[in-house]
Amino acid sequence: MAALVAGLLLGGCGVPADRTPRTIDPPVTIGSPETPTAPASLPPGSVVEKLYLVRDGRLIGVERRIGRPASLDQQLNDLLAGPTEQERNNGFGSALEGTDLIIGAALDGGTAVVTVGDTTIRNDEVLAYGQIVCTLASRDDVANVRFLQDGRPLEVPRADGSLTSEPLTTADYANLISAR
């Protein structure tokens, strides 16, 4: 009796018993990035954009809800615009405010290449570069971030105070990152 019930349950679950594997259309590879959903099908505010802002001298990841995935330039522009009024009321600021440090950004493979204009030395320069690196590195399509000035690699400070013109990651600013 139990075998009959089990047979009926398995036979009635809607999964056909094939002797050979079926192909999935479109093919899916485990671990591959998901195909982006068309912006028209996303409900408003369904995409999370992560920006790193400053509070009490620390970098803190803040998530904002937006209507569609942000381009590299859009996410950078959102960072440069600074905290929203609500974020400001919660004590967030930005080391990038009042600067025209960034000219633009482009993706080269998995590297975000950020073009920097004339820089002025500030005491919060490490936080400013940390905000940019951590924000862009939070994207799925960015593994690291490089800075260029006048077409040449620019040396920027890491959290430990050392300068580098090599690509940077969030790990270079880990000791400045705080949970909310």
TIVO-2410 file (N, C-alpha, C; in nm, 3 decimals):
# residues 180
REC num residu      c1      c2      c3 atome chaine
REC   1      M   0.081  -0.119   0.000     N      A
REC   1      M   0.000   0.000   0.000    CA      A
REC   1      M   0.086   0.126   0.000     C      A
REC   2      A   0.193   0.128   0.084     N      A
REC   2      A   0.281   0.244   0.092    CA      A
REC   2      A   0.351   0.267  -0.041     C      A
REC   3      A   0.392   0.160  -0.108     N      A
REC   3      A   0.458   0.174  -0.238    CA      A
REC   3      A   0.363   0.231  -0.341     C      A
REC   4      L   0.239   0.196  -0.336     N      A
REC   4      L   0.139   0.248  -0.429    CA      A
REC   4      L   0.118   0.397  -0.406     C      A
REC   5      V   0.108   0.442  -0.280     N      A
REC   5      V   0.090   0.583  -0.247    CA      A
REC   5      V   0.212   0.663  -0.292     C      A
REC   6      A   0.333   0.612  -0.264     N      A
REC   6      A   0.455   0.680  -0.304    CA      A
REC   6      A   0.463   0.692  -0.455     C      A
REC   7      G   0.425   0.589  -0.527     N      A
REC   7      G   0.425   0.591  -0.673    CA      A
REC   7      G   0.328   0.694  -0.728     C      A
REC   8      L   0.209   0.702  -0.668     N      A
REC   8      L   0.110   0.801  -0.711    CA      A
REC   8      L   0.157   0.943  -0.684     C      A
REC   9      L   0.220   0.965  -0.567     N      A
REC   9      L   0.270   1.098  -0.533    CA      A
REC   9      L   0.381   1.141  -0.629     C      A
REC  10      L   0.476   1.052  -0.653     N      A
REC  10      L   0.587   1.086  -0.741    CA      A
REC  10      L   0.540   1.101  -0.886     C      A
REC  11      G   0.450   1.019  -0.927     N      A
REC  11      G   0.400   1.026  -1.064    CA      A
REC  11      G   0.314   1.148  -1.087     C      A
REC  12      G   0.250   1.197  -0.982     N      A
REC  12      G   0.159   1.309  -0.995    CA      A
REC  12      G   0.222   1.444  -0.966     C      A
REC  13      C   0.354   1.450  -0.945     N      A
REC  13      C   0.416   1.578  -0.909    CA      A
REC  13      C   0.445   1.666  -1.030     C      A
REC  14      G   0.423   1.615  -1.149     N      A
REC  14      G   0.440   1.698  -1.269    CA      A
REC  14      G   0.579   1.693  -1.329     C      A
REC  15      V   0.670   1.618  -1.272     N      A
REC  15      V   0.804   1.607  -1.327    CA      A
REC  15      V   0.810   1.480  -1.410     C      A
REC  16      P   0.828   1.495  -1.542     N      A
REC  16      P   0.832   1.376  -1.626    CA      A
REC  16      P   0.960   1.295  -1.601     C      A
REC  17      A   0.952   1.167  -1.620     N      A
REC  17      A   1.067   1.079  -1.601    CA      A
REC  17      A   1.137   1.063  -1.736     C      A
REC  18      D   1.243   1.141  -1.759     N      A
REC  18      D   1.322   1.131  -1.882    CA      A
REC  18      D   1.442   1.041  -1.858     C      A
REC  19      R   1.482   0.971  -1.962     N      A
REC  19      R   1.599   0.885  -1.950    CA      A
REC  19      R   1.728   0.961  -1.980     C      A
REC  20      T   1.720   1.076  -2.046     N      A
REC  20      T   1.838   1.157  -2.078    CA      A
REC  20      T   1.813   1.299  -2.029     C      A
REC  21      P   1.921   1.372  -1.999     N      A
REC  21      P   1.905   1.509  -1.951    CA      A
REC  21      P   1.847   1.600  -2.060     C      A
REC  22      R   1.768   1.696  -2.019     N      A
REC  22      R   1.713   1.795  -2.111    CA      A
REC  22      R   1.796   1.923  -2.104     C      A
REC  23      T   1.809   1.993  -2.214     N      A
REC  23      T   1.878   2.122  -2.213    CA      A
REC  23      T   1.783   2.228  -2.162     C      A
REC  24      I   1.839   2.324  -2.095     N      A
REC  24      I   1.763   2.438  -2.044    CA      A
REC  24      I   1.785   2.552  -2.141     C      A
REC  25      D   1.677   2.616  -2.179     N      A
REC  25      D   1.688   2.727  -2.273    CA      A
REC  25      D   1.640   2.853  -2.205     C      A
REC  26      P   1.722   2.955  -2.185     N      A
REC  26      P   1.863   2.964  -2.222    CA      A
REC  26      P   1.948   2.884  -2.125     C      A
REC  27      P   2.069   2.841  -2.170     N      A
REC  27      P   2.154   2.762  -2.083    CA      A
REC  27      P   2.197   2.843  -1.961     C      A
REC  28      V   2.206   2.777  -1.847     N      A
REC  28      V   2.245   2.842  -1.723    CA      A
REC  28      V   2.366   2.769  -1.667     C      A
REC  29      T   2.466   2.843  -1.624     N      A
REC  29      T   2.583   2.785  -1.560    CA      A
REC  29      T   2.579   2.827  -1.415     C      A
REC  30      I   2.594   2.733  -1.326     N      A
REC  30      I   2.594   2.765  -1.184    CA      A
REC  30      I   2.712   2.856  -1.156     C      A
REC  31      G   2.685   2.966  -1.085     N      A
REC  31      G   2.790   3.061  -1.052    CA      A
REC  31      G   2.805   3.172  -1.154     C      A
REC  32      S   2.734   3.165  -1.264     N      A
REC  32      S   2.743   3.273  -1.362    CA      A
REC  32      S   2.657   3.389  -1.317     C      A
REC  33      P   2.693   3.512  -1.359     N      A
REC  33      P   2.611   3.625  -1.320    CA      A
REC  33      P   2.472   3.614  -1.380     C      A
REC  34      E   2.375   3.664  -1.307     N      A
REC  34      E   2.239   3.660  -1.357    CA      A
REC  34      E   2.224   3.758  -1.472     C      A
REC  35      T   2.136   3.724  -1.562     N      A
REC  35      T   2.105   3.815  -1.670    CA      A
REC  35      T   2.025   3.930  -1.611     C      A
REC  36      P   2.066   4.056  -1.639     N      A
REC  36      P   1.992   4.167  -1.581    CA      A
REC  36      P   1.847   4.168  -1.626     C      A
REC  37      T   1.760   4.201  -1.534     N      A
REC  37      T   1.619   4.211  -1.566    CA      A
REC  37      T   1.596   4.340  -1.641     C      A
REC  38      A   1.509   4.337  -1.737     N      A
REC  38      A   1.479   4.458  -1.814    CA      A
REC  38      A   1.424   4.565  -1.720     C      A
REC  39      P   1.475   4.690  -1.730     N      A
REC  39      P   1.432   4.795  -1.640    CA      A
REC  39      P   1.281   4.814  -1.636     C      A
REC  40      A   1.211   4.792  -1.747     N      A
REC  40      A   1.068   4.813  -1.750    CA      A
REC  40      A   0.993   4.716  -1.660     C      A
REC  41      S   1.052   4.597  -1.632     N      A
REC  41      S   0.983   4.498  -1.552    CA      A
REC  41      S   1.013   4.509  -1.403     C      A
REC  42      L   1.100   4.601  -1.364     N      A
REC  42      L   1.135   4.616  -1.224    CA      A
REC  42      L   1.040   4.712  -1.154     C      A
REC  43      P   0.991   4.675  -1.037     N      A
REC  43      P   0.909   4.769  -0.963    CA      A
REC  43      P   0.996   4.884  -0.910     C      A
REC  44      P   0.941   5.002  -0.892     N      A
REC  44      P   1.018   5.116  -0.843    CA      A
REC  44      P   1.086   5.083  -0.711     C      A
REC  45      G   1.213   5.123  -0.700     N      A
REC  45      G   1.287   5.102  -0.577    CA      A
REC  45      G   1.328   4.959  -0.549     C      A
REC  46      S   1.331   4.875  -0.651     N      A
REC  46      S   1.361   4.734  -0.628    CA      A
REC  46      S   1.509   4.700  -0.640     C      A
REC  47      V   1.590   4.794  -0.685     N      A
REC  47      V   1.733   4.770  -0.701    CA      A
REC  47      V   1.807   4.842  -0.589     C      A
REC  48      V   1.905   4.773  -0.530     N      A
REC  48      V   1.984   4.833  -0.423    CA      A
REC  48      V   2.113   4.890  -0.481     C      A
REC  49      E   2.139   5.016  -0.448     N      A
REC  49      E   2.265   5.082  -0.485    CA      A
REC  49      E   2.340   5.106  -0.355     C      A
REC  50      K   2.464   5.059  -0.349     N      A
REC  50      K   2.543   5.076  -0.227    CA      A
REC  50      K   2.642   5.189  -0.246     C      A
REC  51      L   2.640   5.282  -0.152     N      A
REC  51      L   2.734   5.394  -0.150    CA      A
REC  51      L   2.804   5.394  -0.015     C      A
REC  52      Y   2.929   5.433  -0.014     N      A
REC  52      Y   3.001   5.445   0.112    CA      A
REC  52      Y   3.009   5.592   0.150     C      A
REC  53      L   2.949   5.624   0.264     N      A
REC  53      L   2.949   5.759   0.318    CA      A
REC  53      L   3.035   5.761   0.443     C      A
REC  54      V   3.051   5.880   0.501     N      A
REC  54      V   3.139   5.897   0.617    CA      A
REC  54      V   3.056   5.937   0.738     C      A
REC  55      R   3.085   5.873   0.850     N      A
REC  55      R   3.027   5.912   0.979    CA      A
REC  55      R   3.133   5.888   1.085     C      A
REC  56      D   3.159   5.990   1.163     N      A
REC  56      D   3.258   5.982   1.272    CA      A
REC  56      D   3.394   5.933   1.223     C      A
REC  57      G   3.436   5.982   1.105     N      A
REC  57      G   3.567   5.946   1.051    CA      A
REC  57      G   3.580   5.804   1.001     C      A
REC  58      R   3.468   5.737   0.979     N      A
REC  58      R   3.466   5.599   0.932    CA      A
REC  58      R   3.385   5.588   0.804     C      A
REC  59      L   3.414   5.488   0.722     N      A
REC  59      L   3.337   5.459   0.602    CA      A
REC  59      L   3.225   5.362   0.637     C      A
REC  60      I   3.105   5.397   0.594     N      A
REC  60      I   2.989   5.312   0.623    CA      A
REC  60      I   2.910   5.291   0.495     C      A
REC  61      G   2.883   5.165   0.463     N      A
REC  61      G   2.803   5.131   0.345    CA      A
REC  61      G   2.657   5.162   0.369     C      A
REC  62      V   2.600   5.243   0.281     N      A
REC  62      V   2.460   5.281   0.290    CA      A
REC  62      V   2.390   5.228   0.165     C      A
REC  63      E   2.276   5.164   0.184     N      A
REC  63      E   2.202   5.112   0.070    CA      A
REC  63      E   2.085   5.203   0.037     C      A
REC  64      R   2.076   5.238  -0.090     N      A
REC  64      R   1.964   5.317  -0.139    CA      A
REC  64      R   1.884   5.232  -0.237     C      A
REC  65      R   1.755   5.251  -0.238     N      A
REC  65      R   1.667   5.181  -0.333    CA      A
REC  65      R   1.646   5.270  -0.454     C      A
REC  66      I   1.674   5.214  -0.572     N      A
REC  66      I   1.656   5.288  -0.696    CA      A
REC  66      I   1.574   5.204  -0.794     C      A
REC  67      G   1.528   5.265  -0.902     N      A
REC  67      G   1.437   5.198  -0.994    CA      A
REC  67      G   1.502   5.101  -1.091     C      A
REC  68      R   1.630   5.118  -1.121     N      A
REC  68      R   1.697   5.028  -1.214    CA      A
REC  68      R   1.846   5.028  -1.182     C      A
REC  69      P   1.918   4.927  -1.226     N      A
REC  69      P   2.061   4.920  -1.195    CA      A
REC  69      P   2.133   5.046  -1.245     C      A
REC  70      A   2.216   5.102  -1.160     N      A
REC  70      A   2.290   5.223  -1.195    CA      A
REC  70      A   2.412   5.189  -1.278     C      A
REC  71      S   2.440   5.273  -1.375     N      A
REC  71      S   2.565   5.259  -1.450    CA      A
REC  71      S   2.679   5.300  -1.357     C      A
REC  72      L   2.800   5.272  -1.398     N      A
REC  72      L   2.918   5.308  -1.320    CA      A
REC  72      L   2.919   5.459  -1.296     C      A
REC  73      D   2.899   5.537  -1.402     N      A
REC  73      D   2.898   5.683  -1.389    CA      A
REC  73      D   2.785   5.731  -1.299     C      A
REC  74      Q   2.666   5.670  -1.312     N      A
REC  74      Q   2.553   5.713  -1.229    CA      A
REC  74      Q   2.580   5.687  -1.082     C      A
REC  75      Q   2.636   5.570  -1.050     N      A
REC  75      Q   2.664   5.539  -0.910    CA      A
REC  75      Q   2.769   5.635  -0.856     C      A
REC  76      L   2.869   5.666  -0.937     N      A
REC  76      L   2.972   5.761  -0.895    CA      A
REC  76      L   2.911   5.900  -0.877     C      A
REC  77      N   2.823   5.942  -0.966     N      A
REC  77      N   2.756   6.071  -0.952    CA      A
REC  77      N   2.668   6.075  -0.828     C      A
REC  78      D   2.600   5.965  -0.797     N      A
REC  78      D   2.519   5.958  -0.675    CA      A
REC  78      D   2.608   5.973  -0.552     C      A
REC  79      L   2.726   5.913  -0.555     N      A
REC  79      L   2.820   5.926  -0.444    CA      A
REC  79      L   2.867   6.071  -0.432     C      A
REC  80      L   2.902   6.132  -0.545     N      A
REC  80      L   2.952   6.269  -0.543    CA      A
REC  80      L   2.846   6.369  -0.499     C      A
REC  81      A   2.719   6.335  -0.521     N      A
REC  81      A   2.609   6.424  -0.479    CA      A
REC  81      A   2.598   6.430  -0.326     C      A
REC  82      G   2.656   6.334  -0.258     N      A
REC  82      G   2.656   6.334  -0.113    CA      A
REC  82      G   2.533   6.270  -0.053     C      A
REC  83      P   2.524   6.276   0.079     N      A
REC  83      P   2.413   6.211   0.149    CA      A
REC  83      P   2.281   6.282   0.124     C      A
REC  84      T   2.174   6.204   0.130     N      A
REC  84      T   2.039   6.260   0.122    CA      A
REC  84      T   2.012   6.335   0.253     C      A
REC  85      E   1.902   6.408   0.257     N      A
REC  85      E   1.867   6.480   0.379    CA      A
REC  85      E   1.849   6.383   0.497     C      A
REC  86      Q   1.783   6.270   0.470     N      A
REC  86      Q   1.763   6.170   0.576    CA      A
REC  86      Q   1.897   6.113   0.623     C      A
REC  87      E   1.988   6.084   0.529     N      A
REC  87      E   2.120   6.031   0.566    CA      A
REC  87      E   2.196   6.136   0.647     C      A
REC  88      R   2.187   6.262   0.605     N      A
REC  88      R   2.253   6.371   0.677    CA      A
REC  88      R   2.198   6.382   0.820     C      A
REC  89      N   2.066   6.367   0.833     N      A
REC  89      N   2.003   6.371   0.965    CA      A
REC  89      N   2.048   6.255   1.052     C      A
REC  90      N   2.093   6.146   0.990     N      A
REC  90      N   2.145   6.030   1.064    CA      A
REC  90      N   2.296   6.038   1.085     C      A
REC  91      G   2.354   6.155   1.059     N      A
REC  91      G   2.496   6.177   1.088    CA      A
REC  91      G   2.592   6.145   0.977     C      A
REC  92      F   2.542   6.114   0.857     N      A
REC  92      F   2.632   6.083   0.746    CA      A
REC  92      F   2.677   6.209   0.674     C      A
REC  93      G   2.800   6.204   0.626     N      A
REC  93      G   2.857   6.312   0.546    CA      A
REC  93      G   2.939   6.250   0.435     C      A
REC  94      S   3.020   6.333   0.371     N      A
REC  94      S   3.104   6.285   0.263    CA      A
REC  94      S   3.233   6.365   0.259     C      A
REC  95      A   3.344   6.296   0.241     N      A
REC  95      A   3.473   6.362   0.224    CA      A
REC  95      A   3.487   6.417   0.083     C      A
REC  96      L   3.391   6.387  -0.003     N      A
REC  96      L   3.395   6.433  -0.142    CA      A
REC  96      L   3.320   6.563  -0.164     C      A
REC  97      E   3.245   6.608  -0.064     N      A
REC  97      E   3.166   6.729  -0.079    CA      A
REC  97      E   3.256   6.850  -0.101     C      A
REC  98      G   3.214   6.934  -0.194     N      A
REC  98      G   3.288   7.056  -0.222    CA      A
REC  98      G   3.411   7.034  -0.307     C      A
REC  99      T   3.427   6.914  -0.363     N      A
REC  99      T   3.541   6.888  -0.450    CA      A
REC  99      T   3.491   6.863  -0.592     C      A
REC 100      D   3.576   6.889  -0.686     N      A
REC 100      D   3.548   6.849  -0.824    CA      A
REC 100      D   3.659   6.753  -0.866     C      A
REC 101      L   3.685   6.661  -0.777     N      A
REC 101      L   3.793   6.564  -0.790    CA      A
REC 101      L   3.777   6.473  -0.911     C      A
REC 102      I   3.655   6.426  -0.937     N      A
REC 102      I   3.633   6.322  -1.038    CA      A
REC 102      I   3.586   6.382  -1.169     C      A
REC 103      I   3.650   6.339  -1.278     N      A
REC 103      I   3.609   6.380  -1.412    CA      A
REC 103      I   3.516   6.276  -1.473     C      A
REC 104      G   3.546   6.148  -1.450     N      A
REC 104      G   3.463   6.041  -1.506    CA      A
REC 104      G   3.519   5.906  -1.469     C      A
REC 105      A   3.447   5.802  -1.514     N      A
REC 105      A   3.489   5.665  -1.485    CA      A
REC 105      A   3.449   5.575  -1.601     C      A
REC 106      A   3.526   5.469  -1.621     N      A
REC 106      A   3.497   5.371  -1.725    CA      A
REC 106      A   3.536   5.233  -1.672     C      A
REC 107      L   3.472   5.133  -1.725     N      A
REC 107      L   3.501   4.996  -1.685    CA      A
REC 107      L   3.594   4.934  -1.788     C      A
REC 108      D   3.707   4.881  -1.743     N      A
REC 108      D   3.804   4.815  -1.829    CA      A
REC 108      D   3.823   4.674  -1.775     C      A
REC 109      G   3.751   4.577  -1.833     N      A
REC 109      G   3.750   4.443  -1.775    CA      A
REC 109      G   3.677   4.453  -1.642     C      A
REC 110      G   3.738   4.408  -1.536     N      A
REC 110      G   3.680   4.421  -1.402    CA      A
REC 110      G   3.735   4.538  -1.323     C      A
REC 111      T   3.808   4.627  -1.393     N      A
REC 111      T   3.868   4.742  -1.325    CA      A
REC 111      T   3.792   4.869  -1.358     C      A
REC 112      A   3.749   4.939  -1.254     N      A
REC 112      A   3.689   5.071  -1.272    CA      A
REC 112      A   3.806   5.170  -1.280     C      A
REC 113      V   3.816   5.240  -1.392     N      A
REC 113      V   3.923   5.338  -1.411    CA      A
REC 113      V   3.861   5.476  -1.391     C      A
REC 114      V   3.903   5.542  -1.284     N      A
REC 114      V   3.848   5.672  -1.247    CA      A
REC 114      V   3.947   5.780  -1.286     C      A
REC 115      T   3.900   5.876  -1.366     N      A
REC 115      T   3.985   5.988  -1.408    CA      A
REC 115      T   3.965   6.103  -1.311     C      A
REC 116      V   4.077   6.151  -1.259     N      A
REC 116      V   4.077   6.254  -1.156    CA      A
REC 116      V   4.131   6.384  -1.216     C      A
REC 117      G   4.068   6.495  -1.179     N      A
REC 117      G   4.114   6.627  -1.221    CA      A
REC 117      G   4.225   6.674  -1.130     C      A
REC 118      D   4.245   6.803  -1.124     N      A
REC 118      D   4.346   6.858  -1.033    CA      A
REC 118      D   4.304   6.831  -0.890     C      A
REC 119      T   4.395   6.776  -0.813     N      A
REC 119      T   4.363   6.743  -0.675    CA      A
REC 119      T   4.423   6.846  -0.582     C      A
REC 120      T   4.354   6.873  -0.476     N      A
REC 120      T   4.407   6.956  -0.370    CA      A
REC 120      T   4.418   6.868  -0.247     C      A
REC 121      I   4.527   6.880  -0.177     N      A
REC 121      I   4.552   6.796  -0.060    CA      A
REC 121      I   4.458   6.838   0.053     C      A
REC 122      R   4.386   6.738   0.106     N      A
REC 122      R   4.295   6.761   0.217    CA      A
REC 122      R   4.328   6.662   0.326     C      A
REC 123      N   4.289   6.694   0.448     N      A
REC 123      N   4.320   6.602   0.557    CA      A
REC 123      N   4.232   6.477   0.555     C      A
REC 124      D   4.123   6.481   0.477     N      A
REC 124      D   4.036   6.364   0.469    CA      A
REC 124      D   4.048   6.294   0.333     C      A
REC 125      E   4.162   6.311   0.267     N      A
REC 125      E   4.184   6.252   0.135    CA      A
REC 125      E   4.171   6.100   0.136     C      A
REC 126      V   4.219   6.034   0.242     N      A
REC 126      V   4.209   5.889   0.251    CA      A
REC 126      V   4.062   5.847   0.251     C      A
REC 127      L   3.979   5.920   0.326     N      A
REC 127      L   3.837   5.888   0.329    CA      A
REC 127      L   3.773   5.911   0.192     C      A
REC 128      A   3.813   6.018   0.123     N      A
REC 128      A   3.756   6.048  -0.009    CA      A
REC 128      A   3.787   5.934  -0.108     C      A
REC 129      Y   3.912   5.893  -0.116     N      A
REC 129      Y   3.947   5.783  -0.206    CA      A
REC 129      Y   3.884   5.652  -0.159     C      A
REC 130      G   3.877   5.632  -0.028     N      A
REC 130      G   3.813   5.513   0.026    CA      A
REC 130      G   3.665   5.507  -0.012     C      A
REC 131      Q   3.596   5.622  -0.007     N      A
REC 131      Q   3.455   5.625  -0.048    CA      A
REC 131      Q   3.440   5.580  -0.192     C      A
REC 132      I   3.525   5.630  -0.278     N      A
REC 132      I   3.516   5.596  -0.421    CA      A
REC 132      I   3.546   5.448  -0.443     C      A
REC 133      V   3.657   5.401  -0.387     N      A
REC 133      V   3.697   5.262  -0.407    CA      A
REC 133      V   3.592   5.166  -0.352     C      A
REC 134      C   3.549   5.188  -0.229     N      A
REC 134      C   3.454   5.095  -0.167    CA      A
REC 134      C   3.319   5.098  -0.238     C      A
REC 135      T   3.275   5.216  -0.280     N      A
REC 135      T   3.147   5.226  -0.352    CA      A
REC 135      T   3.154   5.151  -0.484     C      A
REC 136      L   3.256   5.177  -0.564     N      A
REC 136      L   3.264   5.112  -0.695    CA      A
REC 136      L   3.293   4.963  -0.682     C      A
REC 137      A   3.375   4.924  -0.583     N      A
REC 137      A   3.407   4.782  -0.564    CA      A
REC 137      A   3.286   4.703  -0.511     C      A
REC 138      S   3.183   4.772  -0.464     N      A
REC 138      S   3.063   4.702  -0.417    CA      A
REC 138      S   2.979   4.650  -0.534     C      A
REC 139      R   3.012   4.693  -0.654     N      A
REC 139      R   2.939   4.649  -0.775    CA      A
REC 139      R   2.985   4.509  -0.814     C      A
REC 140      D   2.893   4.432  -0.871     N      A
REC 140      D   2.928   4.297  -0.917    CA      A
REC 140      D   3.026   4.297  -1.033     C      A
REC 141      D   3.026   4.404  -1.113     N      A
REC 141      D   3.112   4.408  -1.231    CA      A
REC 141      D   3.247   4.474  -1.206     C      A
REC 142      V   3.277   4.512  -1.081     N      A
REC 142      V   3.404   4.578  -1.049    CA      A
REC 142      V   3.482   4.495  -0.948     C      A
REC 143      A   3.603   4.458  -0.986     N      A
REC 143      A   3.692   4.384  -0.896    CA      A
REC 143      A   3.787   4.479  -0.823     C      A
REC 144      N   3.829   4.585  -0.893     N      A
REC 144      N   3.921   4.681  -0.831    CA      A
REC 144      N   3.907   4.816  -0.901     C      A
REC 145      V   3.975   4.916  -0.845     N      A
REC 145      V   3.963   5.054  -0.892    CA      A
REC 145      V   4.102   5.114  -0.909     C      A
REC 146      R   4.122   5.179  -1.024     N      A
REC 146      R   4.248   5.252  -1.051    CA      A
REC 146      R   4.213   5.398  -1.072     C      A
REC 147      F   4.310   5.483  -1.048     N      A
REC 147      F   4.292   5.626  -1.068    CA      A
REC 147      F   4.393   5.676  -1.170     C      A
REC 148      L   4.347   5.761  -1.261     N      A
REC 148      L   4.432   5.823  -1.361    CA      A
REC 148      L   4.420   5.975  -1.351     C      A
REC 149      Q   4.531   6.043  -1.379     N      A
REC 149      Q   4.529   6.188  -1.391    CA      A
REC 149      Q   4.614   6.224  -1.511     C      A
REC 150      D   4.555   6.299  -1.602     N      A
REC 150      D   4.622   6.334  -1.728    CA      A
REC 150      D   4.670   6.209  -1.801     C      A
REC 151      G   4.592   6.101  -1.795     N      A
REC 151      G   4.623   5.978  -1.866    CA      A
REC 151      G   4.728   5.891  -1.801     C      A
REC 152      R   4.781   5.933  -1.686     N      A
REC 152      R   4.884   5.856  -1.617    CA      A
REC 152      R   4.831   5.804  -1.483     C      A
REC 153      P   4.882   5.689  -1.438     N      A
REC 153      P   4.840   5.637  -1.307    CA      A
REC 153      P   4.867   5.740  -1.197     C      A
REC 154      L   4.771   5.756  -1.108     N      A
REC 154      L   4.781   5.851  -0.998    CA      A
REC 154      L   4.805   5.774  -0.869     C      A
REC 155      E   4.901   5.819  -0.789     N      A
REC 155      E   4.923   5.759  -0.658    CA      A
REC 155      E   4.820   5.815  -0.561     C      A
REC 156      V   4.747   5.725  -0.497     N      A
REC 156      V   4.646   5.766  -0.400    CA      A
REC 156      V   4.674   5.697  -0.267     C      A
REC 157      P   4.625   5.756  -0.158     N      A
REC 157      P   4.652   5.697  -0.027    CA      A
REC 157      P   4.562   5.579   0.005     C      A
REC 158      R   4.622   5.480   0.068     N      A
REC 158      R   4.548   5.370   0.128    CA      A
REC 158      R   4.518   5.407   0.272     C      A
REC 159      A   4.440   5.326   0.337     N      A
REC 159      A   4.405   5.352   0.477    CA      A
REC 159      A   4.527   5.352   0.568     C      A
REC 160      D   4.631   5.276   0.533     N      A
REC 160      D   4.752   5.271   0.617    CA      A
REC 160      D   4.845   5.389   0.594     C      A
REC 161      G   4.806   5.482   0.505     N      A
REC 161      G   4.886   5.601   0.479    CA      A
REC 161      G   4.984   5.586   0.364     C      A
REC 162      S   5.004   5.465   0.315     N      A
REC 162      S   5.096   5.446   0.202    CA      A
REC 162      S   5.029   5.491   0.073     C      A
REC 163      L   5.110   5.527  -0.025     N      A
REC 163      L   5.060   5.568  -0.155    CA      A
REC 163      L   5.080   5.456  -0.255     C      A
REC 164      T   4.986   5.442  -0.348     N      A
REC 164      T   5.000   5.341  -0.453    CA      A
REC 164      T   4.932   5.388  -0.580     C      A
REC 165      S   4.985   5.346  -0.692     N      A
REC 165      S   4.921   5.370  -0.820    CA      A
REC 165      S   4.862   5.239  -0.873     C      A
REC 166      E   4.872   5.133  -0.794     N      A
REC 166      E   4.817   5.002  -0.830    CA      A
REC 166      E   4.665   5.001  -0.808     C      A
REC 167      P   4.595   4.907  -0.873     N      A
REC 167      P   4.451   4.896  -0.849    CA      A
REC 167      P   4.421   4.868  -0.701     C      A
REC 168      L   4.314   4.929  -0.653     N      A
REC 168      L   4.275   4.919  -0.513    CA      A
REC 168      L   4.145   4.841  -0.497     C      A
REC 169      T   4.128   4.783  -0.378     N      A
REC 169      T   4.005   4.711  -0.345    CA      A
REC 169      T   3.956   4.760  -0.208     C      A
REC 170      T   3.841   4.711  -0.170     N      A
REC 170      T   3.787   4.744  -0.038    CA      A
REC 170      T   3.884   4.705   0.072     C      A
REC 171      A   3.961   4.600   0.052     N      A
REC 171      A   4.057   4.554   0.153    CA      A
REC 171      A   4.160   4.663   0.186     C      A
REC 172      D   4.190   4.750   0.091     N      A
REC 172      D   4.286   4.858   0.115    CA      A
REC 172      D   4.233   4.961   0.214     C      A
REC 173      Y   4.103   4.959   0.241     N      A
REC 173      Y   4.040   5.054   0.333    CA      A
REC 173      Y   3.963   4.983   0.444     C      A
REC 174      A   3.989   4.854   0.461     N      A
REC 174      A   3.913   4.772   0.557    CA      A
REC 174      A   3.915   4.827   0.697     C      A
REC 175      N   4.028   4.883   0.743     N      A
REC 175      N   4.032   4.931   0.881    CA      A
REC 175      N   3.959   5.065   0.898     C      A
REC 176      L   3.908   5.123   0.790     N      A
REC 176      L   3.826   5.244   0.799    CA      A
REC 176      L   3.676   5.215   0.789     C      A
REC 177      I   3.643   5.090   0.753     N      A
REC 177      I   3.502   5.054   0.731    CA      A
REC 177      I   3.440   5.012   0.863     C      A
REC 178      S   3.321   5.066   0.887     N      A
REC 178      S   3.246   5.035   1.007    CA      A
REC 178      S   3.109   4.985   0.970     C      A
REC 179      A   3.054   4.899   1.050     N      A
REC 179      A   2.912   4.863   1.032    CA      A
REC 179      A   2.831   4.982   1.080     C      A
REC 180      R   2.712   4.993   1.036     N      A
REC 180      R   2.626   5.106   1.074    CA      A
REC 180      R   2.644   5.136   1.218     C      A
***
